[in-house]
Amino acid sequence: MSFSLLLPLPLPNQPNHSSYQNSNLNANPSLFPILHSLPFFSLTHTHTHRSPTRSNSVHEGRVHWTQNSFKNHRIVPETLVVLTFSTLLLCLRLFSNALLPDFPRRWRNLVAFSAEAELRASSYPWHLWQAIVAYEDRRFFMHHGVDPVGIARAVLSFSSRGGGSTITQQLVKNTFLKNERTLSRKVVEMVLALALERTMSKRRILSCYMNKIYWGHGIYGIKSASIFYFGKHPSLLSLGESAMLAGIIPAPELRSPLRDPGRGKSFQARVLRRMVEVGFLDIETALLVVKQGLHMHVFVSEYADGLLHLSPLPKDGLGVSNKLERGTDSAFKVVWDWEKESVTWEAWEDMERWSIKLQAIDHIKLQKNILVVVTKWIFCNK
């Protein structure tokens, strides 16, 4: 086997051109590794001639070197190594700027905690899972950690309200990443979300998400939130209570029914509507839940003291029951000024637009019932 540099070698039985006589050097196989390491040499295979007596013999060839070799040389491996190393350094810099210092420990702890979280969530009602998935990430069981459809929807709407982040991305953001809102952090978030989906099952990811996110008023975890708001274990939550909890996830302090019962009830209705759109719930059941009052059991006396000064509701209005730490039970009514709550009218318009869409599926009578129920709910004239 013989090699040539850039210029092809003449085949056997062909005369050599005189123009190459003065510049050609006899090829020495021991020089090939040295020549190959030089930037301006490019060794290519040209011709093989096996001797009939020795199968490993190599036909004598020529290595040609000309001045054009400096201009027309190929990209050498050293350049690729430099580019690869630079890319790795850039990736390490992006990860170091976005990740928390104890990221390896946090990753191990999350993977270890996922089994315990899945065991805890095994007794939770199915409508709790459905409410969270429908409102937070309706394509959770379809994507692999990053949802291109959700990202496109968020980009087209020019905001994050379109649902660009999946449940897996939110778990990664709350567990591993710093608080800076940068493009590099978003890229790292997507990469880790894809890696987490390959490490843990969907059920474990959702279980960890419910047990780690913030639910307002200093409460973390679905169990603590269920006991705080309703005085019961998550396994005993009703459909309406599950929808209310799912509705406060994006902004727990702002949407808390303790701070604003009207806002909490409106987002509960939005979650029920989303469950109907996804197919987790039928419209008749959603209407029955919307008609029900929102009853909460608060175990912290300061929240009860903050609500007791409010004026009473009319009969059959929205009720909030309070159980003080002393063990005594006292019931009181809560009312809010509808004329001063613009969010109520926003919820009304949202429900009205949704009811108009029902005409496309031949639910005109049901649409009228929705408008009547929502009207009675808003003005507390049940």
C-alpha positions as CSV (number, residue, x, y, z in Angstrom):
1,M,0.0,0.0,0.0
2,S,1.3,3.5,-0.9
3,F,0.2,7.0,0.1
4,S,0.5,10.3,-1.6
5,L,0.2,13.8,-0.5
6,L,-2.4,15.8,-2.3
7,L,-1.2,14.8,-5.8
8,P,-2.1,11.4,-7.1
9,L,0.6,8.8,-7.6
10,P,1.2,7.4,-11.1
11,L,0.0,3.8,-11.4
12,P,2.4,1.0,-12.3
13,N,3.5,0.7,-15.9
14,Q,2.8,4.4,-16.4
15,P,5.7,6.8,-17.0
16,N,6.5,9.4,-14.5
17,H,6.2,13.0,-15.8
18,S,9.5,14.8,-15.8
19,S,8.0,17.9,-14.1
20,Y,7.7,15.8,-10.9
21,Q,11.2,14.3,-11.1
22,N,13.0,17.1,-9.2
23,S,10.4,17.6,-6.5
24,N,9.5,14.0,-5.7
25,L,10.9,12.1,-2.8
26,N,11.2,8.4,-2.3
27,A,8.5,7.3,0.1
28,N,9.6,5.8,3.4
29,P,6.8,4.2,5.4
30,S,8.5,5.1,8.7
31,L,8.0,8.8,7.8
32,F,4.2,8.6,7.4
33,P,3.3,9.2,11.0
34,I,5.6,12.2,11.1
35,L,4.4,13.7,7.9
36,H,0.8,13.1,8.9
37,S,1.3,15.2,12.1
38,L,2.3,18.3,10.0
39,P,-0.5,20.8,9.4
40,F,0.2,21.1,5.6
41,F,0.3,17.4,4.8
42,S,-2.8,15.4,3.9
43,L,-2.2,11.7,3.3
44,T,-4.6,9.9,1.1
45,H,-4.7,6.3,-0.1
46,T,-4.1,6.0,-3.8
47,H,-3.0,2.5,-4.9
48,T,-2.3,-0.9,-3.5
49,H,-0.2,-3.6,-5.2
50,R,0.4,-6.9,-3.4
51,S,3.4,-8.9,-4.2
52,P,2.7,-12.6,-5.2
53,T,5.4,-13.7,-2.7
54,R,4.7,-11.4,0.3
55,S,1.1,-10.5,1.0
56,N,2.2,-7.5,3.2
57,S,4.7,-6.0,0.8
58,V,4.0,-2.4,-0.3
59,H,4.6,-1.2,-3.8
60,E,7.1,1.6,-3.9
61,G,5.3,5.0,-4.1
62,R,6.1,8.6,-3.9
63,V,5.2,11.4,-1.5
64,H,4.8,14.7,-3.4
65,W,5.1,18.0,-1.7
66,T,4.5,21.3,-3.5
67,Q,4.0,24.9,-2.5
68,N,0.2,24.6,-3.0
69,S,0.1,22.1,-0.1
70,F,0.0,25.1,2.3
71,K,-3.0,26.6,0.6
72,N,-5.2,23.5,0.0
73,H,-4.6,21.4,3.1
74,R,-7.6,19.8,4.8
75,I,-8.9,20.7,8.3
76,V,-6.6,19.0,10.7
77,P,-7.7,17.1,13.8
78,E,-6.0,19.6,16.1
79,T,-8.5,22.3,15.0
80,L,-11.4,19.9,15.7
81,V,-10.0,19.2,19.1
82,V,-9.7,22.9,19.9
83,L,-13.3,23.5,18.8
84,T,-14.6,20.6,20.8
85,F,-12.7,21.7,23.9
86,S,-14.0,25.3,23.5
87,T,-17.5,24.0,23.1
88,L,-17.2,21.9,26.3
89,L,-15.8,24.9,28.2
90,L,-18.8,27.0,27.0
91,C,-21.2,24.4,28.1
92,L,-19.5,24.1,31.5
93,R,-19.7,27.8,31.9
94,L,-23.5,27.8,31.1
95,F,-24.1,25.0,33.6
96,S,-22.0,26.6,36.3
97,N,-23.8,29.9,36.0
98,A,-27.3,28.3,36.1
99,L,-26.9,25.4,38.5
100,L,-26.8,25.6,42.3
101,P,-23.5,24.8,43.9
102,D,-24.7,21.5,45.4
103,F,-26.4,20.3,42.2
104,P,-24.9,16.7,42.4
105,R,-26.3,16.2,45.9
106,R,-29.7,17.6,45.0
107,W,-29.9,15.3,41.9
108,R,-29.1,12.2,44.0
109,N,-31.6,13.3,46.7
110,L,-34.4,13.9,44.2
111,V,-33.9,10.5,42.6
112,A,-33.9,8.8,46.0
113,F,-36.9,10.8,47.2
114,S,-38.9,9.9,44.0
115,A,-39.6,6.4,45.3
116,E,-40.9,7.7,48.6
117,A,-43.0,10.4,46.9
118,E,-44.6,7.9,44.6
119,L,-45.5,5.7,47.6
120,R,-47.1,8.7,49.3
121,A,-49.1,9.7,46.2
122,S,-50.4,6.2,45.6
123,S,-53.4,6.9,47.8
124,Y,-54.2,10.3,46.2
125,P,-57.5,10.5,44.3
126,W,-57.2,10.3,40.5
127,H,-59.0,13.7,40.0
128,L,-56.2,15.4,41.9
129,W,-53.7,14.1,39.4
130,Q,-56.0,15.1,36.5
131,A,-56.6,18.6,37.8
132,I,-52.9,19.4,38.2
133,V,-52.0,17.9,34.8
134,A,-54.9,19.5,33.0
135,Y,-54.1,23.0,34.4
136,E,-50.3,22.9,34.5
137,D,-49.2,20.7,31.6
138,R,-52.0,19.1,29.5
139,R,-49.4,17.2,27.3
140,F,-47.5,15.9,30.3
141,F,-48.0,12.2,29.3
142,M,-47.1,12.9,25.7
143,H,-43.8,14.8,25.7
144,H,-40.3,13.7,26.9
145,G,-39.6,16.6,29.3
146,V,-39.8,19.5,26.8
147,D,-43.0,20.3,24.9
148,P,-42.4,21.9,21.5
149,V,-46.1,22.7,21.1
150,G,-46.1,24.5,24.4
151,I,-43.0,26.5,23.6
152,A,-44.5,27.5,20.2
153,R,-47.7,28.6,21.9
154,A,-45.8,30.7,24.4
155,V,-43.7,32.3,21.7
156,L,-46.7,33.1,19.5
157,S,-48.5,34.7,22.5
158,F,-45.4,36.7,23.4
159,S,-45.7,35.6,27.1
160,S,-45.2,32.7,29.5
161,R,-49.0,32.3,29.9
162,G,-49.1,29.9,27.0
163,G,-47.6,27.1,29.0
164,G,-44.0,27.0,27.7
165,S,-42.6,25.2,30.8
166,T,-43.6,21.6,31.4
167,I,-44.1,20.0,34.9
168,T,-40.7,18.4,34.5
169,Q,-39.1,21.8,33.7
170,Q,-40.8,23.4,36.7
171,L,-39.5,20.6,39.0
172,V,-36.0,21.1,37.6
173,K,-36.2,24.9,38.0
174,N,-37.4,24.7,41.6
175,T,-34.8,22.0,42.6
176,F,-31.6,22.6,40.7
177,L,-31.4,26.1,39.2
178,K,-30.7,29.6,40.4
179,N,-33.3,32.4,40.3
180,E,-31.9,34.4,37.4
181,R,-34.2,34.6,34.4
182,T,-31.7,34.2,31.5
183,L,-31.7,32.4,28.2
184,S,-28.8,30.2,29.3
185,R,-30.7,29.1,32.4
186,K,-33.6,28.1,30.1
187,V,-31.4,26.0,28.0
188,V,-29.9,24.2,31.0
189,E,-33.5,23.7,32.3
190,M,-34.5,22.0,29.0
191,V,-31.4,19.8,29.0
192,L,-31.9,18.7,32.6
193,A,-35.6,18.1,32.0
194,L,-34.8,15.7,29.2
195,A,-32.2,13.9,31.4
196,L,-34.7,13.7,34.3
197,E,-37.4,12.1,32.0
198,R,-34.9,9.4,31.1
199,T,-34.1,8.8,34.8
200,M,-37.5,8.8,36.4
201,S,-41.0,7.7,35.4
202,K,-43.8,10.1,34.7
203,R,-45.6,9.1,37.9
204,R,-42.5,9.7,40.0
205,I,-41.9,13.1,38.4
206,L,-45.5,14.2,39.1
207,S,-45.3,12.9,42.7
208,C,-42.1,14.8,43.4
209,Y,-43.7,17.9,41.8
210,M,-46.7,17.8,44.1
211,N,-44.6,17.2,47.2
212,K,-42.1,19.9,46.6
213,I,-43.8,22.9,45.1
214,Y,-45.0,26.0,47.1
215,W,-48.7,26.2,48.0
216,G,-48.7,29.6,49.7
217,H,-48.6,30.8,53.3
218,G,-45.3,29.1,53.9
219,I,-46.7,25.7,52.9
220,Y,-44.7,23.2,50.8
221,G,-46.0,19.8,49.7
222,I,-49.5,18.7,48.8
223,K,-50.1,17.0,52.1
224,S,-49.4,20.1,54.1
225,A,-51.5,22.2,51.7
226,S,-54.4,19.9,52.0
227,I,-54.4,19.9,55.8
228,F,-53.9,23.6,55.9
229,Y,-56.7,24.6,53.5
230,F,-59.2,21.8,54.1
231,G,-58.2,20.0,57.3
232,K,-57.9,16.6,55.6
233,H,-55.4,14.2,54.1
234,P,-55.0,14.5,50.3
235,S,-56.6,11.1,49.8
236,L,-59.9,12.6,51.1
237,L,-59.9,15.6,48.8
238,S,-63.0,16.1,46.7
239,L,-63.1,17.2,43.0
240,G,-63.8,20.8,43.9
241,E,-61.0,20.9,46.5
242,S,-58.5,19.4,44.1
243,A,-59.5,21.9,41.4
244,M,-59.0,24.8,43.8
245,L,-55.6,23.6,44.9
246,A,-54.5,23.1,41.2
247,G,-55.7,26.6,40.4
248,I,-53.4,28.3,43.0
249,I,-50.2,26.6,41.8
250,P,-49.0,29.3,39.4
251,A,-49.3,32.1,42.0
252,P,-50.1,30.7,45.4
253,E,-50.0,33.9,47.4
254,L,-52.0,35.9,44.9
255,R,-54.6,33.2,44.2
256,S,-55.0,32.0,47.8
257,P,-58.7,31.7,48.7
258,L,-57.8,32.9,52.2
259,R,-56.7,36.3,50.9
260,D,-59.3,36.5,48.2
261,P,-62.2,33.9,48.1
262,G,-63.5,35.3,44.9
263,R,-60.2,34.8,43.1
264,G,-59.8,31.3,44.4
265,K,-63.3,30.3,43.3
266,S,-62.7,31.8,39.8
267,F,-59.5,29.8,39.3
268,Q,-61.3,26.7,40.5
269,A,-63.8,27.2,37.7
270,R,-60.9,27.6,35.2
271,V,-59.4,24.3,36.3
272,L,-62.7,22.6,35.9
273,R,-63.1,24.1,32.4
274,R,-59.6,22.9,31.5
275,M,-60.4,19.4,32.7
276,V,-63.5,19.4,30.5
277,E,-61.4,20.6,27.5
278,V,-58.8,17.9,28.0
279,G,-61.4,15.2,28.4
280,F,-60.8,14.3,32.1
281,L,-64.3,15.5,33.1
282,D,-67.8,15.8,31.6
283,I,-69.6,19.1,31.6
284,E,-72.4,18.1,33.8
285,T,-70.1,17.1,36.6
286,A,-68.2,20.4,36.2
287,L,-71.4,22.4,36.5
288,L,-72.3,20.6,39.7
289,V,-69.0,21.4,41.3
290,V,-69.2,25.1,40.2
291,K,-72.6,25.4,42.0
292,Q,-71.1,24.1,45.2
293,G,-69.7,26.5,47.8
294,L,-66.1,26.7,48.7
295,H,-65.6,25.4,52.3
296,M,-62.2,25.6,54.0
297,H,-60.9,24.5,57.4
298,V,-58.2,26.9,58.6
299,F,-55.9,25.6,61.4
300,V,-54.1,28.9,62.0
301,S,-55.8,31.4,64.2
302,E,-54.3,34.5,62.7
303,Y,-56.0,33.8,59.4
304,A,-59.3,33.4,61.2
305,D,-58.8,36.6,63.1
306,G,-58.1,38.4,59.9
307,L,-61.3,37.3,58.3
308,L,-63.7,37.7,61.3
309,H,-64.0,41.5,60.8
310,L,-65.5,41.1,57.4
311,S,-69.3,41.6,56.9
312,P,-71.5,38.5,56.8
313,L,-72.7,36.9,53.6
314,P,-76.3,36.5,52.7
315,K,-77.9,33.2,53.4
316,D,-76.5,30.2,51.5
317,G,-73.5,32.3,50.5
318,L,-69.8,31.3,50.3
319,G,-68.9,29.7,53.7
320,V,-65.5,29.3,55.2
321,S,-65.4,27.3,58.5
322,N,-62.6,27.9,61.0
323,K,-61.1,25.5,63.5
324,L,-58.9,27.2,66.0
325,E,-55.9,25.7,67.7
326,R,-57.8,25.7,71.0
327,G,-60.0,22.9,69.6
328,T,-63.2,25.0,69.6
329,D,-65.3,25.2,66.4
330,S,-66.6,28.5,65.2
331,A,-68.2,29.1,61.9
332,F,-68.3,32.5,60.1
333,K,-69.2,33.9,56.8
334,V,-67.0,35.8,54.4
335,V,-68.0,38.3,51.8
336,W,-66.2,40.4,49.3
337,D,-67.2,43.4,47.2
338,W,-67.9,42.2,43.7
339,E,-67.9,45.7,42.2
340,K,-64.3,46.2,43.3
341,E,-63.0,42.9,42.1
342,S,-62.1,43.2,38.4
343,V,-60.8,39.6,38.3
344,T,-64.4,38.4,38.8
345,W,-65.5,40.1,35.6
346,E,-62.4,38.7,33.8
347,A,-63.5,35.2,35.0
348,W,-67.0,35.9,33.7
349,E,-65.8,37.0,30.3
350,D,-63.5,33.9,30.2
351,M,-66.4,31.6,31.0
352,E,-68.6,33.4,28.5
353,R,-66.1,32.9,25.7
354,W,-65.8,29.2,26.6
355,S,-69.6,28.8,26.5
356,I,-69.8,30.3,23.1
357,K,-67.4,27.6,21.8
358,L,-69.9,25.0,22.9
359,Q,-72.1,26.0,20.0
360,A,-69.7,24.2,17.7
361,I,-70.5,20.9,19.4
362,D,-74.3,21.4,19.5
363,H,-74.6,22.1,23.2
364,I,-76.8,25.2,23.1
365,K,-79.0,24.2,26.0
366,L,-76.0,23.3,28.1
367,Q,-74.5,26.6,27.2
368,K,-77.5,28.5,28.6
369,N,-77.2,26.4,31.8
370,I,-73.6,27.4,32.1
371,L,-74.3,31.1,31.8
372,V,-77.2,30.9,34.4
373,V,-75.0,29.0,36.9
374,V,-72.1,31.3,36.5
375,T,-74.4,34.4,36.9
376,K,-75.9,33.0,40.1
377,W,-72.4,32.1,41.4
378,I,-71.0,35.6,40.8
379,F,-73.8,37.5,42.5
380,C,-74.3,34.9,45.3
381,N,-78.0,34.5,44.5
382,K,-78.2,30.8,44.6
